[in-house]
């Protein structure tokens, strides 16, 4: 359209208009008790079985969300998809929804869908949401969906949400945050991963937000227990990275400057680093939380700050993980 206006109180609403229960590329695994949540922008939270995997594009999201796993047909449906191409001004004073649905009868939440806007001017103070649905009882929450906003001028105060769904009222087994990509003309764009402080420390059932593509950003912000996960398919470059406000990063391979650049590894005070791939860094400073699967060797110093924690992943029935650090000097602060 030439211009598009959503007045205060008006909506574009495609909640639960995506894939139905137990369907879609990110569907949660079915189970007779607690099924997995669906994935899309973020992985679905695990129930007694795995949540669904993330899929689709960060920069051009057009997929619909997937359905939560079920024992029957009680998994939440995924969110639908919205694409707006506006040559003039897009005014969002109301709300655009593409949220996933809640599971019932111990079934998983659906994943959020897609909202993809290209506009000349973005205005208004409304809300754009692609949140995952809630998993019922102990079932996994749905992963957040994907938002991409392209603009020449942003004069708005629009708020964006791509949160993973809870499990009942609990943050255990919550879905992974979705992706929020905003791009001004002539830039590489910015990525935000935010999971609304939904967290349970050391909960291996919580969904993450994997990046499985080659992509360049101006900035990446990971906050409020969003968990950016690199993979063997990750090839990510950026100008700035901010994970100082309860950001989590899981290193599962690939190219990512902080991890593969070989420089100093500094874990901020409220951040968490899951060191699941062997790398070499010039030094380590752990002011937050660091969990490792690997022996760590550095030619420099290893410093653990006043609220820093270094631990290894939990073992199960065999010995796999220990702390094994080799460094020039090691300091554990009071």
Secondary structure, DSSP 8 states (H G I E B T S, - for coil): ---EEE-TT-EEE-TT-SS-TT-STT-----SSS-----SSS----SSS------S-SSS----------SSS-S-----EEEEEEEEEEEESSEEE-------TT-------EEEEEEEEEE-S-EEE-----BSTTS------EEEEEEEEE----EEE-----BTTBSTT-----EEEEEETTS--EEEEE-TT---TT-TTS--EEE-SEEEEEEEEEETT-EEEE-TT-EEEEEEEE-TTT-EEEE-SSEEHHHHS-S-EEE-TT-EEEE-S----S-EEESSEEEESS-EE-SSEEEE-TT-EEEE----SS------EE-SEEEE--
